[in-house]
Amino acid sequence: MNLRPIFYIQGILLSVLSLSMIFPMLTDIYFGYSDWIVFFVCMIVTAFFGSALILSNHGLKFNLSARDAFILTNITWVVLPCFGALPFWLSSLNLSFTDSFFEAMSGITTTGSTIIIDLDHTPAGILLWRAILQWLGGIGIIIMAMSILPFLKIGGMQVFKAELAEDKKAVAVPRSKQLATSIILIYVFLTMLCAIGYIATGLSSFDAIAHAMTTISTGGFSTFNSSFDHFTHIGPSIIAIIFMILGGVPFVLYVKAVKDSPKLFFMDSQLRCYLSIIAVAAISLGAYLAYTQHLPLLELSVTSLFNVVSIMTGTGYGHGEIHHWGSFAVILFFFLMAVGGCAGSTSSGVKIFRLQVLYSITKVQIRGLLYPNGLFLPHYNGGNLAKDVPPSVMGFLFVYGLGFAILTLALAYVGVDLMTATSGAMSSLSNVGPGLSDLIGTTGNFQPLPDSAKWILSAGMLLGRLEMFTILVMFSPDFWKH
């Protein structure tokens, strides 16, 4: 096991995190908040550790093995929240380290659960820092999903190897650095478009930029206590719907559309299934609300679509008290939490492609019962699935369900009520943000929960963001054997 490249990459990431603290520091100076000193100190501390790791491991040729990649991924998503928590911990908010780590983990994993009670009067630098954490976490997730998970064969992600391979018969997609660069440019471009859209609908430049970063990353941190209920017109909600949907799309499809043909964008079966689920769920919820809530047609349509997209993509923006809409809405949102967005996007959850693979496997099993002597193979996106994909997907689904059960029991054990424990476990594991109870719903907050529950939920966020097996494999004794 070679730790030198792992330390070197950690140094680079910490240096990037340190440089990112410049923006909230300047924001606090501009708006007259004294917390700019906190960001300055945290920037120096983070830069010191980052530079030390870079300089002490610079100049060597590194080759990362699969084991090194597992360790790198896990360390990264623990170290970054620790340093990202420092501004919260030292700020004028007087947060405990538990609350600070929870907020940072929620940000970097693009979950969106918060313990900050009064966002309307929170220093602007802290609000921007929350948005930056989610924005950086979003691009980090995309790069990890496209460059690491397919080659570690996590939860069936190896099905996307073909999209990243240098195959003349495949669509030309640049690899490694070229792919990462293309994705980052598209990510920045979409963020800028989203910010312009928010400004056009009446948001201030600060609120527009903060919301743009948390929209395209499907993170969901808002600068207002009431989230999107703060706005008196539907303009911002429509912009949010558009870019939340775009955030849940595989970013490699954007690269293909730009470099080859826009037609390829809609030829992807995962994307078509993703949009179909959103449409069916929104129409079903709209019909239910028309019957139970008697809302005006335009408000009903926007509210239904907004909440379906927000929950399914894991953004978690609030728009109405959804836990008061009746059992159908609550159950629908609960299942949408689990479904999630597309693989290779900023969304979490089970992912659309795994449901498609599971459907294909089930279809093969049924046909096998009807025609015992027939030979049927599961398909995905127009091609046969490799033999190792179906067991990987089914294994992931089993571990996902087991993880949800354990998190729910753990939260109940520390005194959390049933609805809060159940929806909180699913929300953290799917990186959605708000739960479905009065306490932690879209109009609630995670602050009243005991510290033990916050650590449990933080662990759930990490497990869900890293696709379960990335962490669980390190608990195997065989992993540490030479």
N, C-alpha and C positions, 0 to 999 in steps of 0.2 A: 504494500500500500504506500503510495507516494503522496504525502501531504503537501509538498511544496507547490504544485500547481493549484491545489485547493486554496491554500493561503494567498497565493498571488491573485487569484480571481476574486477572493473575498476582499482583498485590498482595493481592487479596481471598483468593486461594487460599493464599498464604504466611501471611497473617494467621490463617486457619483452622488451618493446620498448626501455627503457633506456639501458638495457644490449646490445641491438642490435647496439647502437651507438658506442660501443667499436670498432667494426670492421672498420667503415669508419674513426674513429679517428686514429687507428693504420695504416690504409692505407695512410692517409695524412702524418703521421710521416715518413712512409717508403719512399714516393715519394717526401717528402720535402715541403709540402704545409702547410702554417700557419693556415689553417682552422681547424687543429686538436684541437686548443684551443676552437673553437666554439663548436665542438662536445663534448669536455670534459665538458664545462659549461652546455650545453643542457642535457647531461647525468645526471649531478648532479641535475639539476632542475627537470627533469622528474622523477628521482629516489626519490627525496624528496616527491613529491606529491604522487607517487605510494606507497612508504613506509608508509606515513601518513594514506592513505586510508586503507591499509592492517592492520596496527597496531591498528587503532581506531575501526576496525570492526572484529577483529580476535577472535576466540574462541567461537563463537556462532553457533548454528545449524540453517541453513537457508533452507527454502523451497520457491522456486520461483513459483509464480502463473503465469497464462497466461499473466495477465496485467504486472507483473514484467518483464516477458521475453520481451514483446514489448518495455518497457522503457529501459531495458538493451541493447537491440539490437540497438535502435536509439541513445542512449547516447554514446555507444561504437564507432559508426561510425562517430560521430562528435568530440568526445574528442581526439581520436587518431590522426586524421589529424591536429588538433590544435597543439598538442605537436610535431607531425611529421614535422610541418611547421617551427619550431624554427630554425633548422640548415640552412634551405634555407634563412630565414629572416635575420639571423645574420652573414651569410657567406660573403665572399668577392665578391659575385655576386651582392650585393646591390639590392636585390629584395624587392619590397613592400610587406606588409603583405598579400595583396590580391593575388599577384602572388605566394607567398610562400604557402598560404593555397590552392590555385588552384593546384599547383604542388603536394602537399602532398595528397590532396583529390584524384587527378588523380592517384597517386601511390597506396594508400591504397585500393581504389576501383578497382584496376587493369585496369584502363581505358587507360592510356598511352598518354593522351594529355599533351603537354609540353609548357612552356613559356620560357624555356632556349634556347637562340638563338644559341650560339656557344658551342656545346657539345664537339667539338674536343679539346677545350682549357679550359674546365671546370675542376676544381680540382677533383682528383680521388675519394676523400672521398664523395663528393656530388653525383658523378655518382654511387658509390656503395650504398649510402643511398637511392637513387631513386630505385635501384634494390631491396634492402632489404625491402622497403615499399611495393613494389608489391609482393614480395615473401611472406611476412607475411600476406598481404591482401588476397592472393590466398588461403592459408591454412585456414585463418579465414572464408572465404566465404564457403569453403567446409564443415567445421565443423558446420557453421550456417545452411547450406542447409540440412544437414543430421540430426542434433540434435535439431533444433529449429523450422524451417519453417514447417516441416510435422505435428508437433503437434499443431501449431498455425493455421493450415489449410489455409495457404497463397497461393492463386492463384492455387489451385488444388494440392499443394505439399503433401497433406495428402494421395495421392495415393502411396507414398513411405513409409507409416507407416508399411506396411506389411514386407518390407525389413528390417526394424529395430526392428520388434517385436520378442519377444521370443516365437516362434511358432515351435513346433517340426516338423510340416509338412513343414515348410519353410526351405530354405537353412540356415544352421547355420552361422549366422553373429553376432559377438560380439557387445554388445550394449555400449552406453555411453562412459566411459573411455577407454574400450577395443577397441571400434570402432575408437575413436579419435586417440588413440595411433597407431593403425594399419594404419590409413590413413596418419598420420604424417610420419611414417617410410617409407611408399611407396612414399610419396611426396618428402622426402629427397633423397631416392634412385633414383627416376627419375631425380631429379635435378643434382645429381652427374653423372649419365649416360650422361645427356645432356651436362654437362661441359666437360666431357671426349671426347665426340663426337666433340665439338667445338675445343678443343685443337688439336685433331687429324687432323682437317681440316686447321690448321695453325693459329688459334687465340692465342693471348697471354693468360696466365693464368688469368689475371685480366679481360680481355674482355670476356673470355670464361665463367667465373663464373658469371659475371654481366648479360650476355645474357642468361645463363642457368636459372637464377632466374626469369628473365622476360619472358622467353619462357614457362616454365612449369606452371607459374602462368597466362599465356595468358595476360600478362600486356603490353608488347611491348616497354618499355623504352630501348633505345639503347645507346651506348656510343659514337656513331658517328652521325654527322649531317645528313648524307645521309642514315642512317640506313643500310639495307642490300645491298644497291647500293655501299657501301664502298668496298665490296669484289669483287675481279677480277675473282673469280672462283665460281662454283656452290656448292662446298662442304658445306659451312656454311648454305646455303639456304636449302639443302636437310635435314641436321640435324634439322633445324628450323621447316620444314614441319612435320617431324616425331613427334617431341615433342610438337608442337602446337596441332596436332591431339590428342595426348595422354592427353594433358591438358584439352581438351574439352570432355573427356570421364568421365562418372560417376565414382568417385573414389571408391565407394562401390563395383563396379564390380571387381576392382583389388583385394579388400579384399576377395571377394567370390572366385575369380580364384585361389588365393594363398591358402586359407583355405579349399576349397572344391574341385573344379574341374575347370581346364582352359576352359572346354567346355562351362561353364556358361557365360563366357565373351562374346561370340558371339551369345548366345541365347537371349540376351536382344534386344527387338524390337526397343528401342530408339537408341541404338548403331548402329544397322543395318540401320535405317533411316538416322541417322547422317552421316554415311559413304556414303550412297547412294546419299544424297544431295550434298556432297562434290564432288563426282565423276561426277555427272551430270553437276553441275555448272562449274567444271574445264574443262570438255570436251567441253561444250558450249562456254566458254570463249576462249579456245584454238582454236576452229574452227573460231571464230570471229576474233581473232588476226591474225590467218594465212591468213585470207582474207583481213584484213585492214592494218596490220603492217608489214607483210612479214618478220617475224623473223625466224631465223634458228630453226629447229624442236626441238632440245634439249633445247635451251633457251626459246622457246615458251612454251614447256611443263612445265618446272620448274617454269617459271614466272606465268603462268596461275594457276597452283596448289598452288603455294606459296601465291598469293594474295587472292585466294578464301578461303584458310584455315585461313590466317591471319585475314581477315575481318570477316568471319563467327564465328571464335572462339573468336573474340573480342581482338585479340592480337594487331593488328594494326601496325606491322612492315611494313616499306616501301620497295618496290621493283619495281621501275619504277614510272613514273608519270601517275598514273592510271586515273587522271581526264582529261588527254589528249587522252584517248583511244576511245573516242566516246560515244554516248548516251547509247548504249547497255551495255557497261561495267559499266558505272556510275549507271544505273538503277539496274543492277544485283547486284552490291556491296551494293546499298542502301537496297535492300530487304534482302540480306545476313546479313547485320547489324542487322536487326530486328529479323531474325530467331535465331541466336545465336547457342550455343552448347547444351550440354545435362545438365539436372538437376543433381545437385550433383557434378558438375565439377567447374573449375575456370572461365568458360565462363558465359556471361550474355545474354541479349536479351530475346525474348519471351520464348525460350527453345523448344527443339524438342518435348518433350512429350506433350506440350500443343497443338502443331499443330496436333499431332496424335490424341489427345482427340477430337479436333475440327473436324477432318476428320471423326472420328467414329460417332460423334453426327450428322454431316451432312448426313452421309450414312444412319443412322437410320431414319432421317427425310424424306429422299427420299424414302426409303422402306415403310415408313408409308403412304406416298402418293399413292404408288402403291398398297399396301395391307392395306386398312383402318382398317380392323378387326384384323390385325396381332399384335403381341407383340414383339417388337425388343428392345434390350438393347445395349447401347454403350459398347465397349470393349477396354481394353488397356493391352498390353503385355500378351495376352492369358487369361485374366480374365475379369469378369464383373466390371464395374466402380460403385463405391458407389454413391448413389443419390446426395450427396453434392459436388461431384467432377465436373461434367459438369457446374453447375452454377458458381462455383468458377473460373473455367478456363475462361468462357465467361465474367465474371465480370472483371477478370484480363486483358483480351484482350481489353475490352472497356476502362478501366482506362489507359492502356498503350497507346492506340491511342489518348485518350484525353490528356494525359500528353505530348505526342509528339506535338500535336497541340498547347497547351499552351506554351510550351518551344519555339517553332518556332515563334509564335506571339510575345512572350516576347523579343526574340533576334532581331526580325525585328523592334520592338518598340524602342529599344535602338540604332538603326542605322546600324544593320548588314545587308548585302545584302542577297537576297533571297536564293541563293545556299549555302552560308555559314551558314545562319540561319537554313535551312532545314537539311542539312547534319550534322551540328554541334549539333542540337537537337537530331537527331537519334543516332549520335555517342556517346553523353554523356549518353543518356537514355539506350543504349545498351552496354555502357562501352567499346567502340571499340578504341577510341583514335583519330586518324586523321579523318578529314572530307573529302569531295569530291570536294572542291573548290580549286582554286589556293592559297587562303590565308591560309587555315587550312588543306590542303591536306597532303599527305605523305612527300612532300618536303617543306611544309609550316610550320607555327608556330602560336600558339595562342597568342603570345605576343602582336601583334598589336591591338587586340580586346579591347574595353573599359572595365574598371573595372566592370561595371554593367553586361556586358555580361559574364565575368568570374565568377561572383557570380551566375548568372543564370545557367551556365553550371555546376558549382560545385553542385548546387542543383539537376540538372538533373542526374549527376553521382550518387549522394546519393540515389535518388529515384529509379533509375534503379538497383543499386546494392542491395538494400533492398527490391526488389520485390514490390514496389509501396505501397501495402496495409499496410505494416509494419509501414510506416510513416503516411499514411493517416488516419489510425484508431485512431491515437492520436489527430486528430482534431475533433473527434466526442465528443459531450458533454457527451454522455452515457459512454464513456471510463473513465471519471473522477468521475462518480458517485459511491458512495459506495454501 
